[in-house]
Amino acid sequence: MEGCASWEWVVFHTEASFFAVEASTKSGEWRLLELYSQDLIGVLCGVNGEHPGSNVAARWRCSFPSPATCWPAYVVASMVTSVGTQTLLNATMDALDVVMHRPVREWTRAVRLRWPVFGVLSRLLVRAADLLRARCRPSGAAAQDAFSRLVDDYTELWVSVNNQGIVPQGSLQRFAVAACPHFEQLDRSACAPWIGGSKGRIRLFGYREVISDRIRGTGQPSCALGVDAEVEHARAMAAKRGGALPRVVEVGPFLCDCLWVHAHAVQRWQAFEFSAAAAELCEETIQANSLVSTASVEVAAIGDGRPVRMTTNAEEPSWTTSTFRESATTATWIPTVRLDERLKLESDEVIDLLIMHTNGFERTVLEGAMGLLVAGRIRAIVAPLLGAKDWPTVLPNNFTLQKATVAGTSAMSFQAVAARWDTA
């Protein structure tokens, strides 16, 4: 696509950041989108630390191409001007107009080049039309068919605009509902299902999902804070015991991106994931990287043996794209299993590292592993500090907390901490 070569980085920046912050932002609360917009403006214009204000449109255009130069990049950047309620409708209609006046061959090429045009546009429409967000079912239509239907719907929208002199909310909502399945179909075609590199290949969800997008956008694992350092420490400690490689247990691996980069350097990497869909992708990653003899993933909810209430919300980052539903929240009671009962160790075996990323269930996981912890059969633990941040309080006294790892900004920071068994 002529004129777009120098803007390909926008694809990766958008996949890695925008869909993550957009998915985690509740309706009407655009602080995270504003943070993203400031970041993008800073990259484009050298403007740092400024809150997007009334002059935001002038500032992002300081170095961005016009629609004629690179229309996909222009559409993607339109989200920068949409964070304010006064500019949201104008930015949405402007982006929509740019897209709908391109021929279908350019749509197809934008998808092939992984431009997230249709994902961005779908989200702009959802916000401008004031609709609930969840996952939209793809239409299944071919590009030409989707194009024809969207042109008809777009024409109908503009008839109502011309008749009333404004954009009627009801007409915009009807267009957004009709367009969403087609935009979702096109956007999924732009989502690479595999990402490869020096560490091998990893299987991702073929739609907008926060972890998949971050890996697609950066080409790097979205491995939790502190994990890399603790894996290296586990290797060093295992070597001191006689040259063996470490054994690692991971609870909540989701797409197994930590496993993807580290499993070649351990004796065994045993993962437990409660999402069957995510575990299936993990299994594909294990197979594709010839890790069958080293790594495994099992569908299981790890806890203290009692059932837990799992709540999935349409705005939950790991499962959200855009569609419209009346009720966006479901809750399910899921039985849990204890690591004390699930892990089978020989008399001289230990777990060199336990990795947890369970969105606040870390304490419950440890309470189900208390027998192993008290006996010193788990030598180190690393997990984020989320929610009550109380998982370190249940550790036996002979575990020593390490210095916390902190990342992010003052507006949105993340913390993780490791605890190690005191062998002295």
Summary of the structure (lengths in Angstrom):
residues: 424
radius of gyration: 23.8
end to end distance: 62.9
largest distance: 81.2
contacts: 1358
relative contact order: 0.10
helix: 47%
strand: 15%
